[in-house]
Amino acid sequence: MDGDTLVLNILGTPSAGKDAIGKPKGAQLRVSVTAAPVAGRATEHMVRFLAEEFGVETNAIAVEFGRFNINKQLRITAPKRLPPVVAKALVKSG
């Protein structure tokens, strides 16, 4: 956390069978989305999916880097809820 902003390092999987938040891999959180990796559409889809999961509007999520890459960093301002895998990782880290 950076103040009220959650910073997530993501290992993305585009063209997956379903949208899902997986287990962490090292310092990255695995996130799978059904969208194809064409012109940043998978990242846009991921932002919409994560906005719903964290209870925020899409404009509360900023893609810091990795819009066209499987390795991304997202900043989520004032998440209203935390998916269990994220909450567990935050408890572990401090």
C-alpha positions as CSV (number, residue, x, y, z in Angstrom):
1,M,0.0,0.0,0.0
2,D,1.1,3.5,-0.8
3,G,-1.2,5.6,1.4
4,D,-4.8,4.8,0.3
5,T,-3.4,3.4,-3.0
6,L,-2.8,-0.3,-3.6
7,V,0.1,-1.0,-5.8
8,L,-0.1,-4.4,-7.7
9,N,2.6,-6.1,-9.8
10,I,0.7,-8.3,-12.2
11,L,1.7,-11.3,-14.3
12,G,-1.1,-11.3,-16.9
13,T,-2.4,-14.2,-18.9
14,P,-4.5,-13.0,-21.9
15,S,-6.9,-15.3,-23.9
16,A,-7.6,-17.4,-20.9
17,G,-10.7,-19.5,-20.4
18,K,-12.1,-17.2,-17.8
19,D,-11.3,-13.9,-15.9
20,A,-9.7,-14.8,-12.6
21,I,-7.2,-13.7,-10.0
22,G,-4.8,-16.4,-9.3
23,K,-2.1,-17.1,-6.7
24,P,0.9,-14.9,-6.4
25,K,4.1,-15.9,-8.2
26,G,6.9,-14.3,-6.3
27,A,6.1,-10.6,-6.0
28,Q,3.5,-10.7,-8.8
29,L,-0.1,-11.5,-8.7
30,R,-1.4,-13.7,-11.5
31,V,-4.4,-12.3,-13.3
32,S,-6.0,-14.1,-16.3
33,V,-8.4,-12.5,-18.7
34,T,-10.5,-13.7,-21.6
35,A,-9.5,-10.8,-23.9
36,A,-6.9,-11.3,-26.6
37,P,-3.7,-9.3,-26.4
38,V,-4.4,-7.0,-29.3
39,A,-3.7,-3.3,-29.1
40,G,-3.9,-3.2,-25.3
41,R,-7.4,-4.7,-25.2
42,A,-6.4,-7.4,-22.7
43,T,-5.1,-4.7,-20.3
44,E,-8.3,-2.7,-20.8
45,H,-10.4,-5.8,-20.0
46,M,-8.2,-6.5,-17.0
47,V,-8.8,-3.0,-15.6
48,R,-12.5,-3.4,-16.0
49,F,-12.4,-6.9,-14.3
50,L,-10.2,-5.7,-11.5
51,A,-12.4,-2.6,-10.9
52,E,-15.3,-4.9,-10.2
53,E,-13.2,-7.2,-8.0
54,F,-11.9,-4.3,-5.9
55,G,-15.2,-2.3,-5.8
56,V,-13.9,0.8,-7.6
57,E,-14.6,2.7,-10.9
58,T,-12.2,1.9,-13.8
59,N,-10.8,5.4,-13.5
60,A,-9.5,4.5,-10.0
61,I,-7.0,2.1,-11.6
62,A,-3.9,3.5,-13.3
63,V,-1.6,1.3,-15.4
64,E,1.8,2.5,-14.4
65,F,3.6,0.3,-16.9
66,G,3.1,-2.8,-19.0
67,R,0.0,-1.8,-21.0
68,F,1.3,-4.0,-23.9
69,N,3.2,-6.6,-21.8
70,I,2.3,-9.5,-19.5
71,N,4.2,-7.8,-16.7
72,K,2.3,-4.8,-15.4
73,Q,2.1,-2.5,-12.4
74,L,-1.3,-1.1,-11.5
75,R,-2.2,1.4,-8.9
76,I,-5.7,1.1,-7.4
77,T,-6.9,4.2,-5.5
78,A,-9.0,3.5,-2.4
79,P,-10.1,-0.1,-3.0
80,K,-13.4,-0.8,-1.3
81,R,-12.8,-4.5,-1.0
82,L,-9.9,-6.9,-1.4
83,P,-10.1,-10.3,-3.0
84,P,-9.0,-13.0,-0.5
85,V,-5.6,-13.7,-2.2
86,V,-4.7,-10.0,-2.1
87,A,-5.8,-9.6,1.5
88,K,-3.7,-12.6,2.5
89,A,-0.6,-11.2,0.7
90,L,-1.1,-7.9,2.5
91,V,-1.2,-9.6,5.9
92,K,2.0,-11.5,5.1
93,S,3.8,-8.4,4.0
94,G,3.2,-6.4,7.0
